[in-house]
Structures are given as structure tokens and as C-alpha cells.
Amino acid sequence: MFRKFVYLLALAREGHFGRAAEACHVSQPTLSNAIRQLEEELQVPIVERGQKFAGFTPEGRKVLEYARRIVAERDGLRQELAALAGGVSGSLRIAAIPTALPAVPHLLATFGERYPAIRSCIRSTSSREIQRDLDEFELDAAVTYLDNEPLNRVRTVPLYSERYLLLTRRTDVAPGTTALPWARAAERRLCLLTPDMQNRRIADAAFRMADCAVTPMVETNSISTLYTLALVGVGASVVPGQLLTQMPIHPDLVALPLTEPDLTYAVGLVYADRDPPAPLARALAAVAADSAVSGRIANAMADTLAAWRGGQ
């Protein structure tokens, strides 16, 4: 039955019988027959029948829930046994909100030193997708905001505090300006992230706190595009400080801390709140809790801001 659960999870991920079979390295008839056999064994319909895959029945969604849990427990057992035999190994699946991606290499640098046999796969995704994928056993851990929007059924390890800056052309700022209130920023042509991203929702909340309503000139889901939009003069961009650690300091740009309100939000590692924790997630959490990791991130941010200030 276990292999049938694996096929079922592949079908849920791919949403297509052919692609699911390809992902499992079996023929489509083999996969389809296995799921039919699973239906017979459990005596419930699992897949909505039609010309092509049309989703799961209510019973099928419940079977899928248990299949995810069973396969995750199998993977956890394998990792525990591997650790007993010769150390933690396997493949780490980690996600990060786009604004936190620059911090992830600092975490994985120490992790790789301690666990050289572990391969890592990093992907960028939204905070809402992180919650869903942790619930569905599709992720081992993620880096996201900890204290802005509720996180459910997770354990957390803080990594750094995020603050927000206005990135704009130097010629658009009065000489000697070292910070800017959110209300003053609202008067500019703004380039912001799209509303589905938590960083944008934080910016919107800050503008509301400053009794301002803004309509951005440009919206994008690309952090790097915010930099380029400011550079070419389309508008000023509200950016997280971590962005500046991976973007070149340009003489035509200035980054101003946004104040009144002076907001910071905690960003950290999250992983599913299960007993026992998955071995890879537990190992990564131990690394994240090391002060040397948070120190690396803080130093990179401080050096970057000092460089920006030096250019002013």
C-alpha cells in the first residue's frame, strides 16, 4: 500500500496522470491501476472520474491527508536510522519568502559545514504557501516573518530583524537627508511589491499607521525589479534591508530608513510542530539557533547599510 500512497502524492502534486507517472518512473497504466487498487482496498472512491484528472473526492482528500503523514513518517524514520548509522543525511527542502532569500546562504553555510552529506533545495515562495506546504509535508523548513501574520502548528527560531527603506534616486532627495517618514514617502511615485506578498502588506500597514493611503505606480513580485525601477527613475521603491545585501551600491541611488512609524519585524526559521521533529528540520533548527549564524546575517546587513551611508 505504501507505494500506492507515493503514487497518490505524485498525482496530487502534478495534477495529471501522465506527469505523475513520469515523476514516479512508472508507466501511466501502472500508476492508474495502483490508485484503482487503493480505492478497492479502502472501499472508497479517491479520484473524480472523467476524461482526465479532475481532482479528488472528499474521501480522496482524507486519504491524501493520511498518505502525506505516512510518507513523511517513513522519510523521518529513514533519516533517524541514517543518523544512527553514520550521521544525518538526505535532501533538505527549504523555502523562503523572497525578501529573506539573501539570509538563507548564511544559514546554509554553517549547516553545510556541520552536515556535508545533506543536499539542499531552496525555493522562493509566499508566506501563505509556506504554511500550506509545511502542513502538507512538502517542506522541511522555511524562512519567513515570525510576528506579522499568524503562523499555525510551527516551531520558530528567530534569525534577524527586518527594517524597511526607501530606495530612490539621489537627485530626488534633499542633501543631508538620512531618513524619511512614511508619510513623506507616500507623496512619491512608488513602486511596491504585489499585495499577495507579506512585505507589501507590511508596507500598506505602515502607510495606514501614518494616516496615508497609497496607489503605487508599479507593482511587481520581483524584489530585484524594485531595485531596477528605482535605478532607472520610474519611482521610489519600498524595500527590505536584506535586499541591499545582494544588490550593488550605485552612486545614483540612496537608501533611506523609513520612520514614523519605525517598524521592524522578526524573520526566522519555521518548521512543523510535530513530535518527534523531522531529523533534518531539527538539525537545521539547531544551526539556526547558533548565535554565529544570526551574527553573520546582522554583520552583512550592518556592513551594507554602512556602505550606503558612506556613499551619502
C-alpha positions as CSV (number, residue, x, y, z in Angstrom):
1,M,0.0,0.0,0.0
2,F,2.9,2.4,0.7
3,R,3.9,2.7,-2.9
4,K,0.3,3.4,-3.8
5,F,0.4,6.3,-1.4
6,V,3.6,7.6,-3.1
7,Y,1.8,7.5,-6.5
8,L,-1.2,9.3,-5.0
9,L,1.0,12.1,-3.7
10,A,2.6,12.4,-7.1
11,L,-0.8,12.8,-8.7
12,A,-1.7,15.5,-6.1
13,R,1.5,17.4,-6.9
14,E,1.3,17.1,-10.7
15,G,-2.4,17.2,-11.2
16,H,-2.0,14.9,-14.2
17,F,-1.8,11.2,-14.5
18,G,0.9,11.2,-17.2
19,R,3.2,13.6,-15.4
20,A,2.7,11.8,-12.1
21,A,3.7,8.5,-13.7
22,E,6.8,10.2,-15.2
23,A,7.7,11.6,-11.8
24,C,7.4,8.1,-10.3
25,H,9.3,6.5,-13.2
26,V,6.4,4.1,-14.0
27,S,4.0,3.9,-16.9
28,Q,0.7,5.7,-16.7
29,P,-1.3,2.5,-16.7
30,T,0.8,1.2,-13.7
31,L,0.0,4.4,-11.7
32,S,-3.7,4.4,-12.6
33,N,-4.1,0.8,-11.8
34,A,-2.3,1.3,-8.4
35,I,-4.7,4.0,-7.5
36,R,-7.7,1.9,-8.5
37,Q,-6.4,-0.9,-6.3
38,L,-6.1,1.6,-3.4
39,E,-9.7,2.5,-3.9
40,E,-10.7,-1.1,-3.9
41,E,-8.7,-1.8,-0.7
42,L,-10.1,1.2,1.1
43,Q,-13.6,0.7,-0.4
44,V,-14.0,4.4,-1.3
45,P,-13.7,6.5,-4.5
46,I,-10.5,8.6,-4.3
47,V,-10.3,10.3,-7.7
48,E,-13.1,12.1,-9.5
49,R,-13.6,10.1,-12.7
50,G,-13.6,11.8,-16.1
51,Q,-11.7,12.1,-19.4
52,K,-8.7,13.4,-17.4
53,F,-7.7,14.0,-13.8
54,A,-10.5,16.2,-12.3
55,G,-9.4,16.3,-8.6
56,F,-10.1,14.2,-5.6
57,T,-13.3,13.1,-3.9
58,P,-13.9,14.2,-0.3
59,E,-12.9,10.6,0.7
60,G,-9.8,11.0,-1.6
61,R,-8.8,14.3,0.2
62,K,-8.9,12.5,3.5
63,V,-6.8,9.6,2.1
64,L,-4.4,12.1,0.7
65,E,-4.0,13.7,4.2
66,Y,-3.1,10.4,5.7
67,A,-0.8,9.5,2.8
68,R,1.2,12.7,3.3
69,R,1.6,11.9,7.0
70,I,2.6,8.3,6.4
71,V,5.2,9.1,3.7
72,A,6.6,11.9,5.9
73,E,6.9,9.4,8.8
74,R,8.7,6.9,6.5
75,D,11.1,9.6,5.5
76,G,11.7,10.7,9.1
77,L,12.4,7.1,10.1
78,R,14.9,6.7,7.2
79,Q,16.7,9.9,8.4
80,E,16.8,8.7,12.0
81,L,18.2,5.3,11.0
82,A,20.8,7.0,8.8
83,A,21.8,9.3,11.7
84,L,22.3,6.2,13.9
85,A,24.4,4.5,11.2
86,G,26.7,7.4,10.4
87,G,25.2,10.9,10.7
88,V,22.3,12.9,9.4
89,S,21.9,12.7,5.6
90,G,19.3,13.2,2.9
91,S,17.8,16.1,1.0
92,L,16.7,19.3,2.8
93,R,13.7,21.1,1.3
94,I,13.7,24.7,2.4
95,A,11.7,27.7,1.2
96,A,12.0,31.4,1.9
97,I,9.9,34.4,1.3
98,P,11.6,36.4,-1.5
99,T,12.7,39.2,0.9
100,A,14.5,36.7,3.1
101,L,16.4,34.8,0.4
102,P,19.6,36.8,0.9
103,A,19.8,35.5,4.5
104,V,19.4,31.8,3.6
105,P,23.0,31.3,2.3
106,H,24.3,32.4,5.7
107,L,22.2,29.7,7.4
108,L,23.2,27.0,4.9
109,A,26.9,27.9,5.1
110,T,27.0,26.7,8.7
111,F,24.6,23.9,8.1
112,G,26.8,22.6,5.2
113,E,29.9,22.7,7.4
114,R,28.1,20.5,10.1
115,Y,26.3,18.2,7.7
116,P,28.3,17.9,4.5
117,A,26.3,14.9,3.3
118,I,23.0,16.7,3.1
119,R,21.8,18.2,-0.2
120,S,19.7,21.3,-0.1
121,C,16.9,22.5,-2.4
122,I,15.9,26.2,-1.9
123,R,12.9,27.8,-3.4
124,S,11.2,31.2,-3.2
125,T,7.6,31.3,-2.2
126,S,5.0,33.3,-0.3
127,S,4.3,33.0,3.4
128,R,0.9,31.6,2.8
129,E,2.3,28.9,0.5
130,I,4.9,28.1,3.2
131,Q,2.2,27.4,5.7
132,R,0.4,25.2,3.3
133,D,3.5,23.2,2.3
134,L,4.6,22.7,5.9
135,D,1.1,21.4,6.7
136,E,1.2,19.1,3.7
137,F,4.7,17.7,4.4
138,E,6.1,19.3,1.2
139,L,8.8,21.3,3.1
140,D,11.2,20.5,5.9
141,A,11.6,24.1,7.0
142,A,11.3,27.7,5.8
143,V,12.5,31.3,6.5
144,T,9.7,33.8,6.8
145,Y,8.2,36.6,9.0
146,L,7.5,35.4,12.6
147,D,5.4,38.1,14.1
148,N,3.4,39.9,11.4
149,E,0.8,37.3,10.4
150,P,-0.2,34.2,12.4
151,L,1.7,31.0,11.8
152,N,0.0,27.8,12.8
153,R,1.4,24.5,14.0
154,V,5.0,25.6,13.7
155,R,8.1,25.9,15.8
156,T,10.3,29.0,15.3
157,V,13.9,30.2,15.6
158,P,14.5,33.9,15.2
159,L,17.3,34.9,12.7
160,Y,17.2,38.7,12.3
161,S,15.0,41.8,12.5
162,E,13.9,43.3,9.2
163,R,13.5,47.0,8.6
164,Y,12.3,49.0,5.6
165,L,14.0,51.6,3.5
166,L,13.0,53.9,0.6
167,L,15.3,53.3,-2.4
168,T,15.3,56.3,-4.7
169,R,17.4,58.5,-7.0
170,R,19.9,60.6,-5.1
171,T,18.8,63.7,-7.1
172,D,15.3,63.3,-5.6
173,V,16.5,63.7,-2.0
174,A,17.5,66.9,-0.3
175,P,21.2,66.9,0.7
176,G,21.8,65.7,4.2
177,T,18.6,63.6,4.4
178,T,19.3,60.4,6.4
179,A,15.8,59.1,7.0
180,L,12.3,59.7,5.8
181,P,8.8,59.4,7.4
182,W,6.4,57.0,5.8
183,A,4.0,59.9,5.3
184,R,6.7,61.7,3.2
185,A,7.4,58.5,1.2
186,A,3.6,58.3,0.4
187,E,3.9,61.6,-1.5
188,R,6.3,60.0,-4.1
189,R,5.7,57.9,-7.1
190,L,6.0,54.5,-5.5
191,C,7.0,51.0,-6.8
192,L,5.8,48.3,-4.4
193,L,5.6,44.5,-4.3
194,T,2.3,42.9,-5.2
195,P,-0.5,42.6,-2.5
196,D,0.0,38.8,-2.3
197,M,3.4,39.3,-0.7
198,Q,3.6,39.8,3.1
199,N,6.3,42.6,2.7
200,R,3.7,44.6,0.7
201,R,1.1,44.0,3.4
202,I,3.6,45.3,6.0
203,A,4.2,48.4,3.9
204,D,0.5,49.0,3.5
205,A,0.0,48.7,7.3
206,A,2.8,51.2,7.8
207,F,1.2,53.8,5.5
208,R,-2.1,53.3,7.3
209,M,-0.3,53.9,10.6
210,A,1.0,57.2,9.1
211,D,-2.6,58.1,8.1
212,C,-1.8,57.7,4.4
213,A,-3.3,55.8,1.5
214,V,-1.1,55.0,-1.5
215,T,-1.6,53.8,-5.0
216,P,1.6,52.5,-6.4
217,M,2.7,53.4,-9.9
218,V,4.2,50.0,-10.4
219,E,3.6,46.6,-8.7
220,T,5.9,43.6,-9.1
221,N,6.5,40.3,-7.4
222,S,10.2,40.6,-8.1
223,I,12.5,42.0,-5.4
224,S,15.3,42.7,-7.8
225,T,12.9,44.6,-10.1
226,L,12.2,47.1,-7.3
227,Y,15.9,48.0,-7.4
228,T,16.0,48.4,-11.1
229,L,12.8,50.5,-11.1
230,A,14.4,52.9,-8.6
231,L,17.7,53.0,-10.5
232,V,16.1,54.0,-13.9
233,G,13.9,56.6,-12.2
234,V,10.5,55.0,-12.6
235,G,9.8,55.7,-9.0
236,A,10.9,55.2,-5.4
237,S,10.8,51.6,-4.1
238,V,10.0,50.5,-0.5
239,V,12.5,47.6,0.1
240,P,13.5,45.3,2.9
241,G,17.0,45.9,4.2
242,Q,18.1,42.4,3.2
243,L,17.7,43.3,-0.5
244,L,20.6,45.7,-0.3
245,T,23.0,42.9,0.8
246,Q,22.7,41.4,-2.7
247,M,22.4,44.5,-4.8
248,P,25.3,46.7,-5.9
249,I,25.7,50.1,-4.3
250,H,25.0,52.6,-7.1
251,P,26.2,56.2,-6.9
252,D,22.9,57.4,-8.3
253,L,20.8,55.7,-5.6
254,V,20.2,56.4,-1.9
255,A,18.6,54.1,0.7
256,L,16.7,56.0,3.5
257,P,15.4,54.2,6.6
258,L,11.6,54.7,6.9
259,T,10.4,56.2,10.2
260,E,7.3,57.3,12.0
261,P,6.5,54.5,12.5
262,D,9.9,52.9,12.8
263,L,9.0,49.3,12.2
264,T,11.0,46.1,12.5
265,Y,9.7,42.6,12.1
266,A,11.3,39.3,13.2
267,V,12.3,36.9,10.4
268,G,13.3,33.4,11.3
269,L,13.2,29.7,10.6
270,V,9.9,27.8,10.9
271,Y,9.3,24.1,10.8
272,A,6.4,21.8,11.6
273,D,5.4,21.4,15.2
274,R,5.5,17.6,15.4
275,D,6.8,15.1,17.9
276,P,9.4,14.0,17.2
277,P,10.5,16.7,14.9
278,A,11.7,15.6,11.5
279,P,15.5,15.0,11.8
280,L,16.5,17.4,9.0
281,A,14.3,20.1,10.4
282,R,15.7,19.5,13.9
283,A,19.3,19.7,12.6
284,L,18.6,22.9,10.7
285,A,16.9,24.5,13.7
286,A,19.9,23.7,15.9
287,V,22.1,25.5,13.4
288,A,19.7,28.5,13.2
289,A,19.8,28.8,17.0
290,D,23.6,29.3,16.8
291,S,24.4,32.9,17.6
292,A,27.2,32.8,14.9
293,V,24.5,32.4,12.2
294,S,22.4,35.4,13.3
295,G,25.7,37.3,13.8
296,R,26.7,36.6,10.1
297,I,23.3,38.0,8.9
298,A,23.5,41.0,11.2
299,N,27.1,41.8,10.2
300,A,26.2,41.6,6.5
301,M,23.3,43.9,7.0
302,A,25.3,46.4,9.1
303,D,28.2,46.4,6.6
304,T,25.7,47.1,3.7
305,L,24.0,49.9,5.5
306,A,27.3,51.5,6.5
307,A,28.4,51.3,2.8
308,W,25.2,53.1,1.7
309,R,25.6,55.7,4.4
310,G,29.2,56.2,3.3
311,G,28.0,56.9,-0.2
312,Q,25.7,59.6,1.2
